[in-house]
Protein backbone atom coordinates (compact mmCIF):
# COMPACT_ATOMS: atom_id res chain seq x y z
CA UNK A 1 0.00 0.00 0.00
CA UNK A 2 1.32 3.41 -0.94
CA UNK A 3 1.52 5.91 1.90
CA UNK A 4 1.00 9.66 1.56
CA UNK A 5 4.25 11.53 1.01
CA UNK A 6 4.38 12.99 4.49
CA UNK A 7 3.92 9.54 6.09
CA UNK A 8 6.97 8.11 4.33
CA UNK A 9 9.72 7.66 6.90
CA UNK A 10 12.36 10.36 6.71
CA UNK A 11 10.58 12.34 4.00
CA UNK A 12 11.23 16.07 4.38
CA UNK A 13 10.12 18.24 1.44
CA UNK A 14 12.43 21.13 2.33
CA UNK A 15 15.47 18.83 2.48
CA UNK A 16 14.48 17.27 -0.83
CA UNK A 17 14.27 20.68 -2.50
CA UNK A 18 17.65 21.68 -1.07
CA UNK A 19 19.26 18.50 -2.36
CA UNK A 20 17.63 18.91 -5.75
CA UNK A 21 19.02 22.43 -6.06
CA UNK A 22 22.28 21.41 -4.38
CA UNK A 23 21.71 24.30 -1.99
CA UNK A 24 23.06 24.52 1.52
CA UNK A 25 21.81 26.60 4.43
CA UNK A 26 24.24 29.36 3.48
CA UNK A 27 22.98 29.35 -0.11
CA UNK A 28 19.37 29.65 0.99
CA UNK A 29 20.31 32.46 3.37
CA UNK A 30 21.91 34.49 0.55
CA UNK A 31 19.22 33.50 -1.98
CA UNK A 32 16.31 34.65 0.21
CA UNK A 33 18.07 37.81 1.39
CA UNK A 34 18.89 38.73 -2.23
CA UNK A 35 15.29 38.34 -3.43
CA UNK A 36 13.93 40.08 -0.34
CA UNK A 37 16.22 43.08 -0.88
CA UNK A 38 15.34 43.24 -4.58
CA UNK A 39 11.56 43.27 -4.09
CA UNK A 40 11.78 45.75 -1.21
CA UNK A 41 13.85 48.24 -3.25
CA UNK A 42 11.62 47.78 -6.33
CA UNK A 43 8.54 48.44 -4.21
CA UNK A 44 9.98 51.56 -2.57
CA UNK A 45 11.34 53.14 -5.77
CA UNK A 46 8.19 52.36 -7.76
CA UNK A 47 5.96 53.87 -5.07
CA UNK A 48 8.08 57.04 -5.05
CA UNK A 49 7.84 57.36 -8.85
CA UNK A 50 4.07 56.74 -8.71
CA UNK A 51 3.69 59.55 -6.17
CA UNK A 52 5.72 61.89 -8.40
CA UNK A 53 3.55 60.88 -11.36
CA UNK A 54 0.37 61.66 -9.36
CA UNK A 55 1.64 65.16 -8.63
CA UNK A 56 2.62 65.66 -12.27
CA UNK A 57 -0.74 64.53 -13.68
CA UNK A 58 -2.93 65.98 -10.95
CA UNK A 59 -3.98 68.97 -13.07
CA UNK A 60 -4.97 66.67 -15.94
CA UNK A 61 -7.03 64.48 -13.60
CA UNK A 62 -8.83 67.52 -12.20
CA UNK A 63 -9.56 68.76 -15.72
CA UNK A 64 -10.72 65.49 -17.31
CA UNK A 65 -12.24 63.91 -14.15
CA UNK A 66 -11.63 60.21 -14.84
CA UNK A 67 -12.72 59.22 -11.32
CA UNK A 68 -10.75 57.58 -8.51
CA UNK A 69 -11.57 54.02 -9.63
CA UNK A 70 -10.23 54.57 -13.16
CA UNK A 71 -7.14 56.36 -11.85
CA UNK A 72 -6.26 53.55 -9.46
CA UNK A 73 -7.29 50.44 -11.40
CA UNK A 74 -7.16 51.49 -15.06
CA UNK A 75 -3.98 53.53 -14.85
CA UNK A 76 -1.79 53.01 -11.77
CA UNK A 77 -2.50 49.29 -11.47
CA UNK A 78 -0.96 49.02 -14.97
CA UNK A 79 1.60 51.79 -14.50
CA UNK A 80 3.13 50.05 -11.45
CA UNK A 81 4.44 46.91 -13.26
CA UNK A 82 5.60 49.06 -16.18
CA UNK A 83 7.81 51.20 -13.92
CA UNK A 84 8.94 48.20 -11.86
CA UNK A 85 10.18 46.53 -15.04
CA UNK A 86 12.07 49.64 -16.18
CA UNK A 87 13.76 49.88 -12.78
CA UNK A 88 14.61 46.18 -12.52
CA UNK A 89 18.25 46.38 -13.76
CA UNK A 90 19.14 49.26 -11.46
CA UNK A 91 17.22 47.79 -8.52
CA UNK A 92 18.80 44.35 -8.84
CA UNK A 93 22.22 46.02 -8.88
CA UNK A 94 21.45 48.19 -5.86
CA UNK A 95 19.95 45.22 -4.00
CA UNK A 96 23.04 43.12 -4.71
CA UNK A 97 25.44 45.85 -3.57
CA UNK A 98 23.34 46.68 -0.51
CA UNK A 99 23.09 43.08 0.67
CA UNK A 100 26.64 42.00 -0.17
CA UNK A 101 28.23 45.11 1.37
CA UNK A 102 26.41 44.34 4.63
CA UNK A 103 27.78 40.80 4.58
CA UNK A 104 31.26 42.17 3.90
CA UNK A 105 30.99 44.81 6.65
CA UNK A 106 30.07 42.09 9.18
CA UNK A 107 33.06 40.01 7.91
CA UNK A 108 30.67 37.22 6.94
CA UNK A 109 32.19 36.91 3.47
CA UNK A 110 35.68 36.63 4.97
CA UNK A 111 34.40 33.83 7.20
CA UNK A 112 32.87 32.05 4.19
CA UNK A 113 36.08 32.25 2.18
CA UNK A 114 38.17 31.18 5.19
CA UNK A 115 36.02 28.09 5.69
CA UNK A 116 36.95 26.84 2.22
CA UNK A 117 34.09 28.26 0.14
CA UNK A 118 35.49 29.60 -3.12
CA UNK A 119 34.34 32.94 -4.46
CA UNK A 120 32.96 31.18 -7.53
CA UNK A 121 30.90 28.92 -5.26
CA UNK A 122 29.71 32.00 -3.36
CA UNK A 123 28.22 33.34 -6.60
CA UNK A 124 25.89 30.33 -7.01
CA UNK A 125 22.93 31.64 -4.94
CA UNK A 126 23.29 35.09 -6.51
CA UNK A 127 23.26 33.62 -10.01
CA UNK A 128 20.31 31.38 -9.14
CA UNK A 129 18.34 34.36 -7.83
CA UNK A 130 19.21 36.58 -10.79
CA UNK A 131 18.37 33.80 -13.27
CA UNK A 132 14.98 33.36 -11.60
CA UNK A 133 14.35 37.11 -11.84
CA UNK A 134 15.53 37.16 -15.48
CA UNK A 135 13.08 34.40 -16.45
CA UNK A 136 10.26 36.22 -14.66
CA UNK A 137 11.10 39.53 -16.35
CA UNK A 138 11.28 37.87 -19.77
CA UNK A 139 7.77 36.50 -19.28
CA UNK A 140 6.48 39.83 -17.95
CA UNK A 141 7.87 42.05 -20.73
CA UNK A 142 6.84 39.58 -23.41
CA UNK A 143 3.27 38.82 -22.40
CA UNK A 144 2.00 40.50 -19.21
CA UNK A 145 3.23 44.10 -19.36
CA UNK A 146 2.10 44.67 -23.01
CA UNK A 147 -1.45 43.82 -21.92
CA UNK A 148 -1.15 46.28 -19.03
CA UNK A 149 0.34 48.92 -21.33
CA UNK A 150 -2.72 48.78 -23.59
CA UNK A 151 -4.97 49.86 -20.73
CA UNK A 152 -2.45 52.40 -19.42
CA UNK A 153 -1.86 54.05 -22.80
CA UNK A 154 -5.59 53.99 -23.64
CA UNK A 155 -6.19 55.84 -20.36
CA UNK A 156 -3.49 58.40 -21.19
CA UNK A 157 -4.93 59.03 -24.66
CA UNK A 158 -8.36 59.81 -23.18
CA UNK A 159 -7.60 61.59 -19.90
CA UNK A 160 -4.03 62.94 -20.16
CA UNK A 161 -3.14 63.64 -23.78
CA UNK A 162 -5.11 65.47 -26.47
CA UNK A 163 -7.38 63.33 -28.70
CA UNK A 164 -5.53 61.96 -31.71
CA UNK A 165 -6.44 63.17 -35.19
CA UNK A 166 -4.79 61.72 -38.27
CA UNK A 167 -3.43 64.78 -40.07
CA UNK A 168 -1.41 63.05 -42.77
CA UNK A 169 -1.95 64.26 -46.31
CA UNK A 170 -0.97 62.53 -49.54
CA UNK A 171 -0.10 59.34 -47.66
CA UNK A 172 1.59 56.47 -49.53
CA UNK A 173 1.61 52.92 -48.11
CA UNK A 174 2.98 49.71 -49.59
CA UNK A 175 0.28 47.10 -48.92
CA UNK A 176 1.92 44.08 -50.55
CA UNK A 177 4.34 42.85 -53.18
CA UNK A 178 3.92 45.23 -56.09
CA UNK A 179 0.83 46.89 -54.57
CA UNK A 180 0.76 50.50 -53.42
CA UNK A 181 -1.97 52.55 -51.77
CA UNK A 182 -2.33 56.34 -51.82
CA UNK A 183 -4.86 58.53 -50.04
CA UNK A 184 -5.14 62.29 -50.00
CA UNK A 185 -6.91 62.76 -46.64
CA UNK A 186 -8.27 60.42 -43.97
CA UNK A 187 -10.51 60.92 -40.91
CA UNK A 188 -9.68 58.39 -38.19
CA UNK A 189 -12.90 59.16 -36.27
CA UNK A 190 -15.29 58.26 -39.12
CA UNK A 191 -12.86 55.81 -40.76
CA UNK A 192 -13.21 57.40 -44.17
CA UNK A 193 -10.88 59.02 -46.64
CA UNK A 194 -11.05 60.86 -49.94
CA UNK A 195 -9.27 60.58 -53.28
CA UNK A 196 -7.52 57.24 -52.96
CA UNK A 197 -5.55 55.19 -55.46
CA UNK A 198 -4.54 51.52 -55.54
CA UNK A 199 -1.78 50.56 -57.95
CA UNK A 200 -0.45 47.16 -59.01
CA UNK A 201 3.02 47.07 -60.52
CA UNK A 202 5.50 44.59 -61.91
CA UNK A 203 8.99 45.98 -61.59
CA UNK A 204 8.76 49.49 -63.00
CA UNK A 205 5.69 48.71 -65.11
CA UNK A 206 2.22 49.86 -63.98
CA UNK A 207 -0.30 47.07 -64.59
CA UNK A 208 -3.53 48.26 -62.95
CA UNK A 209 -4.85 51.29 -61.17
CA UNK A 210 -8.02 51.85 -59.15
CA UNK A 211 -9.11 55.40 -58.30
CA UNK A 212 -11.96 56.22 -55.91
CA UNK A 213 -13.37 59.49 -54.65
CA UNK A 214 -14.35 58.05 -51.25
CA UNK A 215 -12.75 55.32 -49.14
CA UNK A 216 -14.78 53.91 -46.20
CA UNK A 217 -14.34 51.07 -43.68
CA UNK A 218 -17.40 48.79 -43.32
CA UNK A 219 -17.02 47.12 -39.94
CA UNK A 220 -19.80 44.55 -40.46
CA UNK A 221 -18.03 43.20 -43.57
CA UNK A 222 -14.46 43.86 -42.40
CA UNK A 223 -13.85 45.37 -45.84
CA UNK A 224 -13.13 48.73 -47.42
CA UNK A 225 -15.84 50.30 -49.56
CA UNK A 226 -14.80 52.37 -52.56
CA UNK A 227 -17.27 54.85 -54.06
CA UNK A 228 -17.24 56.46 -57.53
CA UNK A 229 -14.58 54.06 -58.74
CA UNK A 230 -12.59 53.99 -61.97
CA UNK A 231 -10.61 50.89 -63.02
CA UNK A 232 -7.63 51.25 -65.34
CA UNK A 233 -6.16 48.09 -66.88
CA UNK A 234 -2.86 48.90 -68.58
CA UNK A 235 -1.96 45.24 -69.07
CA UNK A 236 -4.89 44.69 -71.45
CA UNK A 237 -4.61 45.40 -75.13
CA UNK A 238 -6.03 47.88 -75.77
CA UNK A 239 -6.01 49.59 -72.35
CA UNK A 240 -9.42 49.56 -70.72
CA UNK A 241 -11.33 51.83 -68.32
CA UNK A 242 -14.38 50.78 -66.27
CA UNK A 243 -16.65 52.75 -63.93
CA UNK A 244 -18.57 51.51 -60.85
CA UNK A 245 -20.53 53.33 -58.17
CA UNK A 246 -19.53 51.07 -55.25
CA UNK A 247 -16.97 48.30 -54.73
CA UNK A 248 -16.16 46.37 -51.54
CA UNK A 249 -12.57 45.15 -51.38
CA UNK A 250 -10.03 43.60 -49.01
CA UNK A 251 -6.66 45.29 -48.51
CA UNK A 252 -3.68 44.62 -46.28
CA UNK A 253 -4.77 47.70 -44.40
CA UNK A 254 -6.92 48.33 -41.30
CA UNK A 255 -8.30 51.43 -39.55
CA UNK A 256 -5.72 50.85 -36.79
CA UNK A 257 -3.03 51.76 -39.34
CA UNK A 258 -4.37 55.32 -39.29
CA UNK A 259 -4.69 55.48 -35.49
CA UNK A 260 -2.17 56.84 -33.02
CA UNK A 261 1.16 54.98 -33.01
CA UNK A 262 2.07 56.41 -29.60
CA UNK A 263 4.08 53.73 -27.73
CA UNK A 264 2.46 51.05 -29.86
CA UNK A 265 5.54 48.84 -29.67
CA UNK A 266 5.03 48.60 -25.90
CA UNK A 267 1.49 47.27 -26.29
CA UNK A 268 2.38 44.24 -28.44
CA UNK A 269 3.17 40.80 -27.05
CA UNK A 270 6.16 38.92 -28.45
CA UNK A 271 4.11 37.08 -31.08
CA UNK A 272 2.17 40.25 -32.02
CA UNK A 273 5.38 42.26 -32.26
CA UNK A 274 6.97 39.68 -34.55
CA UNK A 275 3.90 39.58 -36.81
CA UNK A 276 3.60 43.36 -36.93
CA UNK A 277 7.29 43.75 -37.76
CA UNK A 278 6.95 41.24 -40.60
CA UNK A 279 3.94 43.16 -41.92
CA UNK A 280 5.86 46.46 -41.83
CA UNK A 281 8.76 44.95 -43.76
CA UNK A 282 6.40 43.53 -46.38
CA UNK A 283 4.98 47.01 -46.86
CA UNK A 284 8.46 48.43 -47.28
CA UNK A 285 8.04 50.73 -44.28
CA UNK A 286 11.09 52.75 -43.27
CA UNK A 287 10.29 53.07 -39.54
CA UNK A 288 10.97 49.49 -38.47
CA UNK A 289 13.99 50.31 -36.25
CA UNK A 290 11.81 51.15 -33.24
CA UNK A 291 10.08 47.77 -33.38
CA UNK A 292 13.30 45.87 -34.10
CA UNK A 293 14.96 47.48 -31.09
CA UNK A 294 12.00 46.54 -28.90
CA UNK A 295 12.12 42.95 -30.15
CA UNK A 296 15.85 42.58 -29.42
CA UNK A 297 15.65 44.38 -26.07
CA UNK A 298 13.11 41.88 -24.80
CA UNK A 299 15.82 39.24 -25.20
CA UNK A 300 18.82 41.24 -23.95
CA UNK A 301 17.02 42.93 -21.03
CA UNK A 302 16.84 39.78 -18.84
CA UNK A 303 20.55 39.12 -19.44
CA UNK A 304 21.34 42.52 -17.92
CA UNK A 305 19.85 41.29 -14.63
CA UNK A 306 22.41 38.46 -14.42
CA UNK A 307 25.34 40.64 -15.57
CA UNK A 308 24.61 43.47 -13.12
CA UNK A 309 24.15 41.00 -10.29
CA UNK A 310 27.59 39.54 -11.00
CA UNK A 311 29.20 43.00 -11.09
CA UNK A 312 27.37 44.00 -7.91
CA UNK A 313 28.73 41.02 -5.98
CA UNK A 314 32.27 41.54 -7.26
CA UNK A 315 32.16 45.26 -6.47
CA UNK A 316 30.89 44.92 -2.90
CA UNK A 317 32.31 41.60 -1.68
CA UNK A 318 35.52 43.18 -0.37
CA UNK A 319 35.36 44.88 3.03
CA UNK A 320 36.11 48.57 2.56
CA UNK A 321 37.52 51.08 5.04
CA UNK A 322 34.96 53.61 3.82
CA UNK A 323 32.18 51.27 4.93
CA UNK A 324 29.09 49.92 3.21
CA UNK A 325 27.87 53.43 2.36
CA UNK A 326 30.72 53.99 -0.07
CA UNK A 327 30.08 50.67 -1.84
CA UNK A 328 26.36 51.39 -2.09
CA UNK A 329 27.13 54.83 -3.56
CA UNK A 330 29.49 53.22 -6.09
CA UNK A 331 26.72 50.77 -6.94
CA UNK A 332 24.32 53.64 -7.64
CA UNK A 333 26.86 55.37 -9.88
CA UNK A 334 27.65 52.25 -11.91
CA UNK A 335 23.97 51.35 -12.22
CA UNK A 336 23.12 54.80 -13.55
CA UNK A 337 26.02 54.59 -16.00
CA UNK A 338 24.52 51.37 -17.32
CA UNK A 339 21.05 52.96 -17.65
CA UNK A 340 22.48 55.96 -19.51
CA UNK A 341 24.46 53.64 -21.80
CA UNK A 342 21.34 51.54 -22.38
CA UNK A 343 19.13 54.56 -23.20
CA UNK A 344 21.77 56.13 -25.46
CA UNK A 345 22.35 52.99 -27.53
CA UNK A 346 18.59 52.46 -27.83
CA UNK A 347 18.03 56.02 -29.04
CA UNK A 348 20.85 55.78 -31.59
CA UNK A 349 19.44 52.49 -32.93
CA UNK A 350 15.90 53.90 -33.19
CA UNK A 351 17.28 56.80 -35.20
CA UNK A 352 18.75 54.29 -37.65
CA UNK A 353 22.38 55.25 -36.94
CA UNK A 354 23.36 51.82 -35.59
CA UNK A 355 22.38 48.23 -36.25
CA UNK A 356 19.52 47.45 -33.79
CA UNK A 357 20.94 44.05 -32.82
CA UNK A 358 24.38 45.49 -32.01
CA UNK A 359 22.89 48.46 -30.13
CA UNK A 360 20.78 46.18 -27.91
CA UNK A 361 23.66 43.85 -27.05
CA UNK A 362 26.36 46.52 -26.72
CA UNK A 363 25.62 47.54 -23.07
CA UNK A 364 25.62 43.90 -21.98
CA UNK A 365 28.84 43.16 -23.87
CA UNK A 366 30.66 46.18 -22.39
CA UNK A 367 29.50 45.47 -18.84
CA UNK A 368 30.33 41.76 -19.21
CA UNK A 369 33.90 42.77 -20.01
CA UNK A 370 33.89 45.13 -16.99
CA UNK A 371 32.65 42.26 -14.83
CA UNK A 372 35.41 39.93 -16.01
CA UNK A 373 38.07 42.59 -15.35
CA UNK A 374 36.70 43.22 -11.84
CA UNK A 375 36.53 39.49 -11.17
CA UNK A 376 40.29 39.18 -11.65
CA UNK A 377 40.86 41.58 -8.73
CA UNK A 378 38.56 39.86 -6.23
CA UNK A 379 40.27 37.98 -3.33
CA UNK A 380 39.39 34.29 -3.40
N, C-alpha and C positions, 0 to 999 in steps of 0.2 A: 504493500500500500504506500502510495506517495504521500509524504507529509507536506504541509504548507512550508514555504521557505523559512519562515521564522522559527519553525519547530525543528528544523534540521540542526543537529548538534554542531556547535561551533560556527554557525552561519552568522556573520556580521556584515550587513550591507555596506557600511562605511569602510570597513577594512577591505572588502572586495573591490570597491571603487578605487581606493588608494593603490591597491596592488595592480589594478588594471591600468591606472595612469602612471604607475611607478612613482607615485608621490609619497614623500615622507611628511612627518609632522611639520618640519621646517618649510617644505614646499607649500603646503596648504596654508601655513601662516602668512607667507609672502603673497601667495596667490589671492587669498581673501582680502588682505590689506590693500593690495594693488587695485583690485576691482572696487573695493569700498571707497578708496581715495578718488578713483576716477569718477564714479557716479556722484559722489558728493560735490566735487569741483564742477562737473558738468551742470548739476542742478543749481548751484549757487550762481555761476556765471550766466546761465540761461535766464534765471529769474531776474538778475540785474538788467540784462539786455531787454527783457520783456517790459520791465518797469520803465526803462528809458524810451522804449517804443510807444508805450501808453502815453507818456508825456508828449512825445513828438506828434502823435496822431490825435491827441485829445480834441483839438480844434475841429478836425475833420469829423470826428464822431459826434461832436455837439451840432455841427452843421447838417450832417446827413441823417443823424438819429437812427442808427441801425438797431439799437436796443441792446441791453446787457447780455441777453442770451446769445445773440448772434456774435457779439464781440468776444465772448468767452469761448463758445463752443464751435463757431464757424471760422473764427480767425485765430485766436491765441491757442486753442487746442491743436491747431495745425501749424501754427508758427513756432511752437515750442520744439517739436522734433526737428524742424528745419534748421533752427539755430543750433540746437544740440549737435546736429550732424556737422555743421560748419565748424563748430568749436572742437570737435573730437580730436583732431591731431594735436592742437595746442594743449587741450586738457589732459590728454594721455601723457604728454611730455611733462607737464607740470605735476601731475599726479605721481609719475615715476620719480621725478627729482625730489619732490616733497617727501615721499615715503622712504626712498633709499637714503637720502641725506639724514633723516632721523635715525635710521638703522646705523649709519656710519657714525653719527654724533654720539650714539650710545655704545660705540665700539662693538656692536653686534656683528657687523660684517667681518671685523678683524677676528672675532672669536670663531666665526664660520670658516674662514680661510685657515686659521690655525688648527682647527680640528680635522683638516684634511679635505675639506670641500673645495674643489677648484672653482675659479671664477666662472669658467664655462658652465660648470654644473649649477652654479648660483643663478645663471641666466634662465634656467629651464622654467621655473614658475612664471617669470616675467614674460617669456616668449609664449608660454601656454595661455596666459591671460590676454596678451596682446593679440594672439591668433584668434582667440574666441571673440574678442571685440571686433577684429577685422572682418570675420565672417558675418557677425551681426550687422555691421555697418554696410557691408556689401549687399545684404538682403534688404536693409532699410532703404538705401539710396536707389536700389534697382526696382523696388516694388511697392514699398509702403509710403515713403516720403513723396513720390510723384502723385499718389492719390491724395495725400494731404495738401500738396501744393495746388492742386486743382481747386479745392475749396478755398484755400487762402487767397490765391490770385483772383478767383472769381469775386471774393469779398472785396478785395482792394479795387477791382475795376468798377464796382458799384458804389462803394462807400468812401473810398479814399481818392482815387484818381478820376479824372474827367472821363465821361463816356467816350468810347472809341468810335470814330467815324473814318471810314476808308476814304482817303482823299487822293488816291492815286489816279492819275490821268494818263491815257495812252499806254496802258499796261500790256506788256507782252509776256506770255508764259508758254514754255514748252510743255505740252501735255503728253507727249509720247514720241516714239521714234518717227521722225519726219513729220510730226504734227505740231502746229503752232497756233496759239490762241491770242487774239488781240481784242481789247475792249477799251472804249474811249473813257467812259465813266461808269462807276458802280456804286450802288447804295447798299451798304451791309445791313441796314435795318429792314428794308423791304426785300432784300435779296434779288434785286433786279439791276440790270445795266443797259446801256444804250450804245448802239453802233459797234457791234462786235464782228469779228472775222475769224474764221477757222480755215487754216491752210494745210494742205497735204503736199509734201515735197518728196522728191527722190534725188538726193544729192543737191545740186543747185537748180534743178528743174521743178517748176511749180506744176503739180498735177491737177489739183482741185482747190476750189475756194468757195466758202459759204459766207455770205454776208447777211446780217440781220439787223433790223433797226432796234429791236428790243430783245433782251436776254433775261429770262426769269426762271427761278428755281421753283419746281412743283414738288412740294414735300411728300404728297400722297403717292406720287409715282417715282420719287427719287431720281428725277430726270430734269434736264434743262429744257425749257420751252423757248423756241425761237419764233419771233413774229416778223412778218413782212420779209420773207427770206428770198434770197437769190442764190442759185446754184450755178457755179461756173465749172465746166469740165474741160480742162485744157488738154487732157490726154486723148479725148475723142477727136475723130476727124470727120467732119469739121468740128471746131469747138462749139460747145452747146451752152445755152443759158436757159434755166428753168426758174419759175416763180411759184411760191407757195405762201399762203397766209400764215400757217402755223405748222411747226415741226417740233416733235419731242425727240430729244437725243440724249445719249449717254456720253459724258466726257470724263477724262481723268482729272476732274476738278470738282470741288465741293464748296459750299458757302463758307466753310471754316477757313478756306484758303484766302478769303478776303477779310477775315476777322483779325483781331489784334494778335500779334505774334509776341506780345510782352511775356518774357520768361517762359515761352512755350516749351523749350527744351527741358525745363525742370518739372513739367507736368506729365512727361511721357515715361512709361515703364521701359525696362530694357528692350523688350520685344517690340513695343510701339516705337521706340526711338530708332531701332534698327530698320524697321519697315519704313518709317517716315524719311530716314536718311537715304534709303534706296530709292524712294519715290522722288526725292529732290534731285538726286543724281540722274535719274531717268529723264527728268524735265530739263536737265542742263542748267540747274540753278547755280548761281555763283556765290551763295551765302551759306554753304554747307559747313564751313569751318567751325561755327559755333556748335553745331550738333555733333560734329566729329570730336571736338574737344570734350564735350559732355560725355560722349560714349567712352572715350579712352580714360577720362578721369574717374569714371565709376569703377574701373579696374585698378588704376594706380592708387586711388585714394585709400583703400584698405591697407595697401602695402606700407603707406606712410605711417600707419599706426604702429606696425612692427618695427620699422626703422627708427622712429623717434623714441620708442620705448627702449630699444637697445642703446641709443645715444644717451638717453636719460640715465640709465643705470651706470654706464661707463663714466659719465660726467660727475655723478654724485656718490659713487661707491667709496671714494677715498675720503678719509676724515680730514677736514680742512681747519686750519687755525682760525679762519674768519667765521667759522660756524656754519650751521645749516642755512642761515639767511642768505649768505653769499652764494651758495650753490643754487638755492631756489631762484635768486635774482638772475644768475647766469642761465638757468633753465628758461626763464621768461624771455630773456634776450634772444637765445638761440631759437626758441619756438617762434618768436615773432619774425626773426630772420627767415625762417622756413616759410611762414605764411606770406610774407612779402615776396619771396622768391616764387612761391606757388602762384600768387595772383598775377605777378608780372609775366611769367611764362604763359599763363592762360590768356592774358590780354593780348600778348604778342601773337599767339597762335590764332586767336579769334579774328585778329586784324589781317591774317593771311601772310604774315611776315616770317613765319616759322612752321615747319611741318608739325601738324597737331600731335602726332604720335611721339615725336621727339620732345616737344614742349611739355607734354603730360608726364613723361618719364624723367625728364631732366632734373627736377628737384629731388626725386628719390635717388637717382644715380649719384648726384653730388653729395647728398647727405649720407648715402651708403659709404662712399669713399671717406667722408669725415669720420663716420663711425669706426671704420677699419683702422684709420690712423690713430684715433683716440684709444682704441682697444689695445694697441701695441704698448701704450704707456701705462696701462692699468696694472697694479701689483697683483700677482696671482699667488 
